[in-house]
Amino acid sequence: MALIELKGVSKFYDMSETRVDALKSVSLQIEEQSFVSFVGPSGSGKTTLLNLIGCLDKPSTGNVYVNGTHVNDLETREAARFRGNHLGFIFQNFNLIPVLTVYENVEYPLIMVQNIAPKERRERILHYLEAVSMLDQKDKYPGQISGGQKQRVAVARALVTNPKLVLADEPTANLDHTSAFKVIELMRQMQRDLKTTFVFSTHDPKIMKEAEIVFTLEDGQMTNKEIMNLKSSN
């Protein structure tokens, strides 16, 4: 069974007297332990697609299944619980909390969604900070570290709950070329080591080529599926 399955999914928004079609009858499957990219220009539907898979929004028509759960049916609290138990998120603007240290930012999802003993919580946080090479920066605040370092912290925060699936919306958009590829390589390493499925969006052709499978969107429609390489699983 696929980890992610969409069947005839559309999403539209009513704007006064007009209707905006963000997604149009999209169907796809993504297997476990994949490293997948959604690509396309701004407004093509990439973020909408990630939001539907991440239970942050619901389709107007069609069905979305994640880890065997029909997520259309989840109420607000159920969706939040599902996200906390199964999903991790990485955002292009990092979304770190400025008044919390690096350590506390990674700790935050564990406090919010999981009842984990303090000792295990600390062990997990230190483990993932070390994995992303940010252990020596754990007491600094987001304003004291670089953009690339912030995104490394965001990766650690996404992984600390041990999710089966990590969704990343343009995770390299605000990074320089070198930092961008370091973050993608880190994500690939985590996918190999932890068997986590990564699905990320990008409009950068160079970043796109690092994926195993690329789904191309244009004007809300899925126009192509391309098998790029198997680097991430080797």
BAFI-3210 file (N, C-alpha, C; in Angstrom, 3 decimals, decimal comma, padded with zeros to 6 digits):
// residues 234
n [1|2|3|4|5|6|7|8|9|10|11|12|13|14|15|16|17|18|19|20|21|22|23|24|25|26|27|28|29|30|31|32|33|34|35|36|37|38|39|40|41|42|43|44|45|46|47|48|49|50|51|52|53|54|55|56|57|58|59|60|61|62|63|64|65|66|67|68|69|70|71|72|73|74|75|76|77|78|79|80|81|82|83|84|85|86|87|88|89|90|91|92|93|94|95|96|97|98|99|100|101|102|103|104|105|106|107|108|109|110|111|112|113|114|115|116|117|118|119|120|121|122|123|124|125|126|127|128|129|130|131|132|133|134|135|136|137|138|139|140|141|142|143|144|145|146|147|148|149|150|151|152|153|154|155|156|157|158|159|160|161|162|163|164|165|166|167|168|169|170|171|172|173|174|175|176|177|178|179|180|181|182|183|184|185|186|187|188|189|190|191|192|193|194|195|196|197|198|199|200|201|202|203|204|205|206|207|208|209|210|211|212|213|214|215|216|217|218|219|220|221|222|223|224|225|226|227|228|229|230|231|232|233|234]
n.u [000,838|000,526|002,211|001,253|-001,661|-003,538|-006,690|-008,253|-008,183|-009,260|-009,017|-010,614|-011,207|-013,602|-013,783|-015,215|-017,046|-015,818|-014,144|-011,313|-009,244|-007,150|-006,090|-006,580|-008,223|-006,187|-004,281|-002,243|000,416|002,614|005,290|006,507|009,525|010,494|012,016|010,882|009,889|007,817|007,354|007,244|006,052|005,483|002,288|001,382|000,276|001,697|002,140|-000,478|-001,003|000,840|-000,233|-002,686|-001,901|-000,585|-002,618|-003,451|-005,320|-008,393|-009,571|-011,596|-012,936|-012,581|-010,217|-007,923|-005,353|-003,251|-000,730|-002,507|-004,773|-007,836|-007,720|-009,445|-011,642|-010,924|-011,455|-010,732|-009,171|-008,477|-006,991|-004,826|-003,701|-003,036|-001,121|000,860|001,618|002,476|003,638|006,164|007,283|008,885|009,680|009,938|010,542|011,657|010,383|011,132|010,946|011,561|012,166|012,968|015,635|017,917|017,936|015,492|013,669|013,756|012,831|010,207|007,973|007,855|006,999|004,529|002,961|003,478|003,615|006,288|008,892|011,098|013,875|014,130|013,238|015,250|017,413|016,615|016,507|019,182|020,371|019,340|020,138|022,871|022,987|022,382|024,503|024,436|024,750|026,635|025,608|023,412|022,510|022,126|020,150|017,653|018,153|020,850|022,158|023,007|021,135|021,285|021,948|019,680|017,821|018,814|018,276|015,519|015,140|015,979|014,015|011,752|012,230|012,391|010,193|010,115|008,784|006,916|006,736|007,994|007,238|008,174|008,111|009,322|012,062|014,614|014,455|015,151|017,865|021,409|023,223|025,143|024,406|021,827|022,168|023,487|021,487|019,617|021,180|021,483|018,812|018,511|020,354|019,160|016,871|017,931|019,170|017,177|014,973|012,874|010,197|010,480|008,928|009,107|008,727|009,756|011,039|013,368|015,417|017,886|017,840|015,650|016,642|017,861|016,035|014,368|011,986|010,003|007,220|005,485|003,792|001,337|-000,580|-002,326|-002,653|-001,466|001,154|003,245|005,205|008,315|010,996|013,857|016,397|018,177|019,657|019,093|018,361|020,425]
n.v [-001,196|002,217|004,977|007,549|008,530|010,008|010,567|011,743|014,488|017,731|021,260|024,168|027,693|030,031|033,234|036,086|036,775|034,985|031,824|030,200|027,775|025,799|023,221|020,575|017,780|015,830|012,906|010,565|008,413|007,733|005,940|004,349|005,506|007,097|009,746|012,559|015,067|017,903|019,922|023,076|026,254|029,310|029,375|027,063|025,035|023,586|024,130|023,984|021,280|020,054|021,007|019,681|016,989|017,176|017,510|020,067|021,330|020,707|018,718|019,960|018,256|014,703|012,300|011,903|009,956|009,091|007,207|005,088|006,242|007,890|011,030|013,089|012,823|013,590|015,452|018,746|018,533|015,844|015,846|017,429|015,783|013,599|014,742|015,307|012,746|011,438|013,089|015,388|018,776|021,092|024,396|027,086|029,539|028,883|029,139|029,137|029,715|032,811|033,558|031,312|029,033|027,226|024,543|024,519|025,074|022,729|021,004|021,767|020,581|018,067|018,589|019,681|017,732|015,120|012,784|012,462|011,255|013,393|012,661|010,963|012,766|014,743|013,197|012,562|015,117|016,030|014,048|014,493|017,115|016,757|015,123|016,896|018,537|020,680|020,713|022,091|024,590|024,765|026,399|028,867|031,570|031,843|034,263|034,483|032,760|031,479|031,475|028,943|027,383|027,740|026,366|023,805|023,360|023,381|021,031|019,146|019,600|018,755|016,048|015,065|013,934|011,455|010,943|009,262|010,532|013,424|016,680|019,276|022,600|024,350|024,245|025,261|027,788|030,283|030,226|030,410|029,080|027,092|026,487|025,585|023,137|021,719|021,418|019,860|017,576|016,800|016,142|013,962|012,228|011,750|010,501|008,140|007,017|006,913|005,931|007,554|009,077|011,669|014,511|017,178|020,569|022,536|025,123|025,165|023,943|022,622|021,706|020,079|017,899|016,339|014,667|011,438|010,856|012,942|015,005|016,986|020,058|022,193|025,010|023,946|021,314|017,934|017,288|015,651|012,780|011,870|009,643|010,204|009,462|007,032|007,749|008,473|006,187|004,474]
n.w [000,000|-000,820|000,754|000,465|-001,185|-003,692|-005,078|-007,767|-006,910|-006,282|-005,658|-004,900|-004,580|-003,602|-004,696|-004,192|-006,972|-008,538|-009,203|-008,008|-009,192|-007,604|-007,599|-009,943|-010,359|-009,466|-009,337|-007,681|-006,477|-003,769|-002,621|000,427|002,025|-000,003|-001,995|-002,964|-005,302|-005,838|-008,552|-010,290|-011,553|-009,637|-008,153|-009,314|-007,838|-005,986|-003,191|-002,242|-002,710|-000,948|001,452|001,550|001,708|004,117|005,943|006,510|005,122|003,314|000,567|-002,160|-003,843|-004,368|-002,942|-000,220|001,000|003,642|004,954|005,118|006,175|005,674|005,170|004,629|006,277|008,821|011,745|013,147|015,573|015,434|013,082|013,861|015,805|014,218|012,502|014,397|015,181|012,866|010,888|009,719|009,298|007,128|006,493|004,071|005,158|007,502|010,082|012,784|016,316|017,546|020,222|021,471|022,133|019,940|020,815|022,251|020,230|018,708|020,609|020,935|019,306|020,535|023,100|022,556|021,194|021,995|024,668|026,240|028,263|030,165|030,084|027,819|025,936|025,963|025,075|022,465|021,277|021,445|019,922|017,301|016,855|016,791|014,545|012,492|012,614|014,458|017,155|018,669|018,578|020,139|022,251|021,216|019,793|017,154|015,771|015,922|014,250|010,936|007,757|006,505|008,712|010,267|008,714|008,980|011,664|011,457|010,017|011,927|013,861|012,452|012,314|014,890|016,119|015,075|012,509|009,862|007,505|005,959|005,049|002,918|002,102|-000,437|000,677|000,269|-000,697|000,410|000,693|-000,017|-002,862|-002,095|000,584|000,108|-001,290|000,665|002,582|001,138|000,711|003,354|003,959|002,205|003,327|005,836|004,932|003,898|006,191|008,184|006,947|006,296|004,553|002,240|000,954|-001,118|-002,283|-005,095|-007,242|-008,485|-010,937|-010,557|-007,917|-008,112|-009,558|-007,669|-006,577|-006,358|-007,664|-009,667|-009,718|-011,908|-011,909|-013,364|-013,629|-011,691|-012,432|-012,729|-014,746|-015,460|-014,591|-013,505|-013,357|-011,731|-010,480|-008,471|-006,325|-003,697|-002,352|-002,324]
ca.u [000,000|001,289|002,152|000,390|-002,457|-004,555|-007,584|-009,121|-008,252|-009,341|-009,183|-010,945|-011,555|-014,544|-013,306|-016,293|-017,847|-014,990|-013,637|-009,917|-008,952|-005,754|-005,740|-007,612|-008,293|-004,849|-004,168|-000,853|000,806|004,004|005,622|007,329|010,978|010,806|012,529|010,023|009,761|006,776|007,970|006,369|006,168|004,621|000,871|001,057|-000,469|002,611|001,877|-001,815|-000,873|001,488|-001,166|-003,694|-001,243|-000,233|-003,837|-003,624|-006,463|-009,173|-009,897|-012,980|-013,426|-011,552|-009,846|-006,512|-005,002|-001,877|-000,448|-003,712|-005,874|-008,572|-007,570|-010,601|-012,635|-010,402|-011,833|-009,582|-008,311|-007,954|-005,955|-003,655|-003,112|-002,449|000,112|001,849|002,060|002,954|004,190|007,072|007,182|009,996|009,139|010,957|010,900|012,204|009,348|011,661|010,400|012,745|012,482|013,439|016,948|017,944|017,510|014,074|012,889|013,649|012,042|008,821|006,936|007,752|006,179|003,184|002,135|003,784|003,880|007,578|009,625|012,153|015,168|014,079|013,099|016,575|018,238|016,198|016,891|020,630|020,694|019,061|021,010|024,169|022,825|022,380|025,713|024,066|024,811|027,437|024,856|022,112|022,084|021,946|018,810|017,607|018,751|022,309|022,703|022,786|019,959|021,520|021,887|018,267|017,121|019,267|017,478|014,169|015,173|016,012|012,686|010,813|012,543|012,510|009,037|010,235|007,650|007,096|006,696|008,355|006,835|009,000|007,623|010,432|012,965|015,882|014,164|015,796|019,259|022,341|023,387|025,887|023,578|020,678|022,553|023,812|020,219|019,067|022,004|021,119|017,525|018,747|021,029|018,159|015,986|018,648|019,471|015,987|013,904|011,785|009,784|010,545|008,252|009,395|008,422|010,811|010,969|014,761|015,723|019,054|017,381|014,727|017,387|018,314|014,943|014,199|010,801|009,544|005,887|005,424|002,468|001,161|-001,965|-003,134|-002,776|-000,267|001,439|004,302|005,912|009,608|011,932|015,111|017,562|018,012|020,755|018,684|018,122|021,624]
ca.v [000,000|003,457|005,843|008,671|008,300|010,993|010,089|012,766|015,576|019,122|022,252|025,479|028,735|031,018|034,593|036,973|036,202|034,080|030,628|029,922|026,342|025,610|021,881|020,064|016,328|015,258|011,557|010,107|007,539|007,842|004,795|004,609|005,674|007,790|011,117|013,010|016,512|018,541|021,072|023,897|027,681|029,856|029,295|025,816|024,138|022,785|024,327|023,441|019,823|019,711|021,296|018,619|015,788|017,453|017,678|021,475|021,762|019,572|018,879|020,280|016,969|013,678|011,664|011,907|008,927|009,167|006,101|004,280|007,008|008,784|012,248|013,962|012,654|013,993|016,747|019,614|017,947|014,576|016,179|017,887|014,598|012,805|015,418|015,137|011,354|010,844|014,026|016,467|019,862|022,026|025,535|027,895|030,653|028,228|029,109|028,958|030,670|033,632|033,699|030,019|028,632|026,129|023,353|024,639|024,980|021,310|020,382|022,269|019,615|016,961|019,075|019,997|016,656|013,782|012,639|011,782|011,540|014,392|012,063|010,552|013,979|015,348|012,317|012,724|016,453|016,062|013,144|015,104|018,283|016,238|014,597|018,012|019,328|021,919|020,494|023,135|025,854|024,488|027,442|030,132|031,895|031,895|035,486|034,417|031,753|031,767|030,862|027,513|026,753|027,736|025,287|022,562|023,233|023,028|019,609|018,412|019,739|017,919|014,631|014,672|013,119|010,187|010,797|008,438|011,404|014,827|017,540|020,483|023,550|025,194|024,323|025,913|029,025|031,453|029,884|030,514|027,826|026,104|026,085|024,842|021,763|021,070|021,039|018,743|016,405|016,390|015,469|012,661|011,381|011,344|009,534|006,863|006,476|006,738|005,369|008,519|009,572|013,122|015,101|018,609|021,347|023,440|025,612|025,196|022,720|021,934|021,009|019,052|016,743|015,536|013,773|010,150|010,971|014,332|015,261|018,356|020,679|023,420|025,500|023,078|019,966|017,121|017,143|014,682|012,067|011,487|008,932|010,934|008,661|006,211|008,107|008,594|004,893|003,655]
ca.w [000,000|-000,908|001,926|000,076|-002,387|-004,028|-006,125|-008,349|-005,935|-006,733|-004,612|-005,446|-003,619|-004,113|-004,468|-004,643|-008,040|-009,339|-008,546|-008,302|-009,143|-007,212|-008,075|-010,823|-010,558|-009,334|-008,796|-007,607|-005,384|-003,327|-001,781|001,609|001,917|-001,245|-001,944|-004,055|-005,457|-006,642|-009,201|-011,101|-011,260|-008,581|-008,486|-010,031|-006,951|-005,164|-001,767|-001,981|-002,663|000,319|002,548|001,582|002,232|005,504|006,756|006,838|004,325|002,807|-000,853|-002,528|-004,335|-004,391|-001,682|000,151|001,972|004,137|005,867|005,233|006,771|004,784|005,965|004,405|007,341|010,121|012,297|013,426|016,612|014,921|012,102|014,609|016,424|013,134|012,100|015,452|015,283|011,615|009,917|010,062|008,329|006,965|005,765|003,414|006,045|008,689|011,130|014,136|017,281|017,836|021,649|021,950|021,650|018,984|021,552|022,604|019,000|018,361|021,679|020,932|018,888|021,490|024,219|022,097|020,656|022,484|026,093|026,310|029,495|029,950|029,735|026,419|025,130|025,836|024,247|021,074|020,804|021,265|018,822|016,011|016,695|016,364|013,189|011,537|012,903|015,145|018,597|019,300|018,505|020,765|023,181|020,506|019,328|015,692|015,267|016,050|013,337|009,517|007,141|006,333|010,032|010,666|008,028|009,609|012,884|011,024|009,678|013,200|014,481|011,699|012,497|016,294|016,500|014,339|011,590|008,677|006,338|006,144|003,948|002,907|001,109|-000,906|001,829|-000,057|-001,435|001,016|000,968|-001,127|-003,603|-001,305|001,723|-000,413|-001,579|001,938|003,213|000,370|001,010|004,713|003,856|001,581|004,314|006,815|004,277|003,817|007,516|009,018|006,110|006,285|003,243|002,092|-000,196|-001,053|-003,478|-005,531|-008,623|-008,906|-011,691|-010,009|-006,710|-008,581|-010,039|-006,539|-006,173|-007,045|-008,507|-009,791|-010,249|-012,421|-011,902|-014,134|-013,525|-010,846|-012,983|-012,788|-016,167|-015,752|-013,527|-014,060|-012,496|-011,925|-010,115|-007,264|-005,435|-002,315|-001,721|-002,387]
c.u [000,878|001,161|001,224|-000,367|-003,502|-005,374|-008,502|-009,278|-008,265|-009,507|-009,479|-011,379|-012,516|-014,080|-014,332|-017,110|-017,053|-014,553|-012,206|-009,684|-007,470|-005,226|-006,908|-007,429|-006,915|-004,927|-002,699|-000,687|002,278|004,267|006,457|008,804|011,394|011,378|011,966|009,944|008,527|007,397|006,946|006,517|005,276|003,169|000,454|000,284|000,388|002,278|000,504|-001,761|-000,223|000,550|-002,243|-003,101|-000,931|-001,410|-003,990|-004,802|-007,189|-009,510|-011,353|-013,673|-012,262|-011,171|-008,338|-006,303|-003,534|-001,690|-001,705|-004,918|-006,508|-008,649|-008,679|-011,534|-012,180|-010,928|-010,576|-008,639|-007,697|-006,823|-004,681|-002,934|-002,410|-001,137|001,206|002,429|002,758|003,757|005,195|007,014|008,454|009,497|010,257|011,399|011,350|011,163|009,901|011,094|011,563|013,139|012,931|014,827|016,810|017,431|016,001|013,183|012,706|012,784|010,546|007,784|006,790|006,878|004,726|002,350|002,415|004,101|005,146|008,311|010,781|013,493|015,199|013,984|014,466|017,478|017,901|016,686|018,382|021,051|020,491|019,850|022,402|024,096|022,867|023,543|025,395|024,140|025,577|026,756|023,553|021,614|021,918|020,488|018,819|018,265|020,269|022,949|022,315|021,516|020,106|021,441|020,448|017,522|017,567|018,496|016,052|014,083|015,163|014,651|011,659|010,998|012,423|011,333|009,038|009,077|007,961|007,269|007,094|007,980|007,616|008,559|008,746|011,510|014,283|015,700|014,917|017,269|020,127|022,582|024,052|025,053|022,393|021,032|022,957|022,538|019,596|019,858|021,707|019,793|017,692|019,417|020,038|017,192|016,641|018,778|018,223|014,822|012,666|011,464|009,836|009,804|008,453|009,041|009,606|010,483|012,370|015,111|016,909|018,690|016,477|015,467|017,914|017,263|015,017|013,084|010,347|008,147|005,843|003,987|002,478|-000,312|-002,868|-003,297|-001,429|000,019|002,476|004,791|007,201|010,447|013,309|016,345|017,236|019,080|020,336|018,549|019,337|022,475]
c.v [001,252|004,242|007,022|008,280|009,390|010,469|011,225|013,988|016,946|020,032|023,588|026,410|029,706|032,409|035,557|036,265|035,239|032,878|030,396|028,432|026,145|024,251|021,323|018,563|015,662|013,865|011,154|009,141|007,760|006,714|005,224|004,713|006,331|009,178|011,820|014,529|016,857|019,797|021,801|025,351|028,103|029,828|028,019|024,824|023,327|022,903|023,784|021,924|019,373|019,935|020,221|017,331|015,956|017,721|019,115|022,076|020,519|019,803|019,283|019,043|015,991|013,207|011,656|010,862|009,078|008,077|005,271|004,978|007,927|010,141|013,270|013,974|013,177|015,369|017,497|019,004|016,636|014,827|016,628|016,707|013,734|013,425|015,190|013,738|010,834|011,771|014,984|017,513|020,702|023,144|026,382|029,064|030,163|028,065|028,730|030,039|031,502|033,721|032,380|029,736|027,539|024,849|023,390|024,578|023,529|020,569|020,658|021,244|018,431|017,352|019,211|018,765|015,275|013,804|011,798|012,212|012,504|013,803|011,652|011,760|014,625|014,506|012,476|014,063|016,511|015,178|013,832|016,386|017,857|015,750|015,705|018,974|020,673|021,781|021,610|024,502|025,782|025,591|028,808|030,316|032,008|033,135|035,489|033,406|032,092|031,095|029,368|026,767|026,698|026,585|023,924|022,308|022,814|021,554|018,761|018,448|018,851|016,445|014,147|013,838|011,750|009,957|009,837|009,306|012,817|015,587|018,845|021,391|024,520|025,343|025,037|027,292|030,238|031,222|030,140|029,117|026,742|025,575|025,236|023,383|021,009|020,597|019,855|017,469|015,883|015,638|014,086|011,696|010,871|010,318|008,163|006,212|006,097|006,109|006,256|008,916|011,095|013,525|016,609|019,290|022,238|023,959|025,676|023,889|021,936|021,137|019,851|017,769|015,857|014,535|012,444|010,238|012,424|014,344|016,733|018,848|021,953|023,800|024,534|021,662|019,250|016,806|016,076|014,025|011,525|010,786|009,532|010,061|007,844|006,544|008,056|007,263|003,990|003,815]
c.w [000,000|000,391|001,683|-001,184|-002,535|-005,189|-006,568|-007,464|-006,618|-005,527|-005,277|-004,319|-004,294|-003,704|-005,059|-005,728|-008,912|-008,510|-009,000|-008,126|-008,851|-007,647|-008,876|-011,034|-010,562|-008,710|-008,796|-006,442|-005,069|-002,342|-000,568|001,244|000,604|-000,963|-003,171|-004,089|-006,279|-007,243|-010,058|-010,714|-010,107|-009,030|-009,183|-009,169|-006,007|-003,674|-001,387|-001,838|-001,362|001,498|002,669|002,149|003,713|006,422|007,258|006,078|003,846|001,346|-001,053|-003,070|-004,338|-002,999|-001,477|001,236|002,343|005,185|006,147|005,820|005,733|005,485|005,703|005,617|008,701|010,530|012,732|014,448|016,163|013,922|012,803|015,258|015,369|012,669|013,128|015,521|014,029|010,709|010,533|008,965|008,333|006,055|005,163|004,276|007,416|009,802|012,506|015,037|017,809|019,303|022,268|021,378|020,589|019,638|021,801|021,370|018,575|019,379|021,536|020,461|019,829|022,675|023,794|021,775|021,228|023,977|026,263|027,573|029,211|029,519|028,267|025,501|024,899|024,925|022,771|020,508|020,520|020,084|017,476|015,792|016,255|014,913|012,136|011,790|013,545|016,660|019,300|019,272|019,313|021,688|022,523|020,111|017,801|015,093|015,288|015,096|011,895|008,992|006,952|007,647|010,539|010,004|008,541|010,911|012,534|010,631|010,947|013,880|013,777|012,000|013,936|016,789|015,818|013,370|010,446|007,436|006,729|004,877|004,033|001,763|000,749|000,180|001,555|-000,671|-000,893|001,334|-000,258|-001,706|-002,759|-000,151|001,275|-000,646|-000,315|002,639|002,480|000,647|002,409|004,697|003,237|002,559|005,360|006,213|004,200|005,195|008,299|008,265|006,111|004,853|003,248|000,821|-000,103|-002,369|-003,817|-006,921|-009,224|-009,629|-011,126|-008,760|-007,105|-008,951|-008,915|-006,076|-006,917|-008,076|-008,500|-010,398|-010,662|-012,442|-012,738|-014,097|-012,772|-011,331|-012,950|-014,250|-016,475|-014,470|-014,125|-013,004|-012,741|-011,674|-008,876|-006,241|-003,978|-001,607|-001,761|-001,149]
res [m|a|l|i|e|l|k|g|v|s|k|f|y|d|m|s|e|t|r|v|d|a|l|k|s|v|s|l|q|i|e|e|q|s|f|v|s|f|v|g|p|s|g|s|g|k|t|t|l|l|n|l|i|g|c|l|d|k|p|s|t|g|n|v|y|v|n|g|t|h|v|n|d|l|e|t|r|e|a|a|r|f|r|g|n|h|l|g|f|i|f|q|n|f|n|l|i|p|v|l|t|v|y|e|n|v|e|y|p|l|i|m|v|q|n|i|a|p|k|e|r|r|e|r|i|l|h|y|l|e|a|v|s|m|l|d|q|k|d|k|y|p|g|q|i|s|g|g|q|k|q|r|v|a|v|a|r|a|l|v|t|n|p|k|l|v|l|a|d|e|p|t|a|n|l|d|h|t|s|a|f|k|v|i|e|l|m|r|q|m|q|r|d|l|k|t|t|f|v|f|s|t|h|d|p|k|i|m|k|e|a|e|i|v|f|t|l|e|d|g|q|m|t|n|k|e|i|m|n|l|k|s|s|n]
***
